[in-house]
Structures are given as C-alpha cells and as structure tokens.
C-alpha cells in the first residue's frame, strides 16, 4: 500500500457507504439493469441493518485520510452440519470492494484478512464466498478453493445475468 490505509470495523453510520460499494461492485461486474440496481439499494440496506442487529453481520471499511476506499462484509450463517462443518456454523464473505483508484495496493487483501481473522477467532469451521473473475486470484492466495456448488435461479432477470468482469490477469494477483 503506497499511502497509509486504515482498516476499521464498520459502524451504523457506514451503512450508506457499504450499500454504495455493493452497488458499484455489481456495476463493475457488468450489471446494467438500473431498475434492478435501484431495487437492490434499500433491500440490501435493510438486510444489513437487520442482520447486524441480530449479530449476524459485520463489516470493515478501508480508509485513506478519512475517506472510505473499500469495504468487506462478513455474514454468519447456520447450515445443516456436515462432515466438514460439524457445527453447522459458517462465515460468508461478501461485498469485497475497493474503489478503482485504490486498487492493486493491498487494500482488498487487508480487508479480506480482517474478515478471515475475525471469522477464525469467532470459531468459523467454514468461510465461503462467491467470486468474480477479477478477485479469484486474491481469494486463492488465502486458500479458498472452487467448490462443487450449483445454483438454480428462478427469477429470469437473475438467471439472464453473469458477471462480465475483466478476465483474470497476473495484475489481479498483485493485490
């Protein structure tokens, strides 16, 4: 990181920033349906607010000179116990985002590290996430592996879209 970047736990006042970052993340992945993006904002804000109130959601903000340049969320989920996750408790990393002017400076790495350290310290047996092609290299550096999960999207608007992020390049691994 060239300039000093501080990673801090998000607070309620950061909700709009987290929503902005998530919307921009989808835009960067090629989502162009403005109606859908507009519908996402209040729904995501309410979801985060309620999940945080229940103690199921945490987030971190990366700041430079007091300006938010990135963020990440961590959601706690209950799933049926499996042989690989006997507790049935897992952490889900979401909304990893860094503003374009601050990318490839280790900020996404620092945000992800904060979320993973917290999840491990709080007893997560499994940490999962969904990735875009641009972030795959970073996640693999942390030990994430592609899993055999499949999905069926029953909403035609969701089913018709696939991330169109730039192809993974060696530069993506620099973060």
HELIX and SHEET records of a PDB file:
HELIX    1   1 UNK A   12  UNK A   14  5                                   3    
HELIX    2   2 UNK A   15  UNK A   28  1                                  14    
HELIX    3   3 UNK A   34  UNK A   53  1                                  20    
HELIX    4   4 UNK A  100  UNK A  102  5                                   3    
HELIX    5   5 UNK A  107  UNK A  121  1                                  15    
HELIX    6   6 UNK A  136  UNK A  141  1                                   6    
HELIX    7   7 UNK A  156  UNK A  159  1                                   4    
HELIX    8   8 UNK A  170  UNK A  174  5                                   5    
SHEET    1   A 5 UNK A   6  UNK A   9  0                                        
SHEET    2   A 5 UNK A  57  UNK A  64 -1                                        
SHEET    3   A 5 UNK A  67  UNK A  78 -1                                        
SHEET    4   A 5 UNK A  89  UNK A  98 -1                                        
SHEET    5   A 5 UNK A 126  UNK A 129  1                                        
END                                                                             
